[in-house]
Amino acid sequence: MANPQKAKGSAFERLVRDYLNEVVPCERIPPGATLDRGDLWTPHAAIQCKNHRTLSLGAWLDDTHEQQTNAAKRFAWLVVKRKGTTLGSSSPSAPSRSCVSCWSTLANVVSWPSPSTQRN
């Protein structure tokens, strides 16, 4: 990969995917799709991964919510690499500690169906 920033982002996506795959099926979405549907998918979530020096949480949350809509997933997760942590899976700063995950917006949370209205 010629672009070092893309390589850094792709490495983070793979690390998050591998970590999540230990507990839930998670797949990486190939780049180049017409609609942006997130970087990763679980059965119920579209996931946006960010590995940037400068945070842009507002814009990232907006993008994550749009990706959730495009992917027709119930949940939207934004996973942000914590500054100063390493990406090695064997390090004390493995993905479980090197990432912060956020849910899209409070409006999105309160719009989820209540357990009594959900269908299986």
Buried (B, 14 or more C-beta within 10 A) or exposed (E): EEEEEEEBBBBBBBBBBEBBEEEEEBEBBEEEEEEBBBBBBBEEBBBBBBBBEEEEEEEBBEBBBBBBBBBEBBBBBBBBBEEEBEBEEEEEBBBEEBBEEBBBBEEBEEEEEEEEEEEE
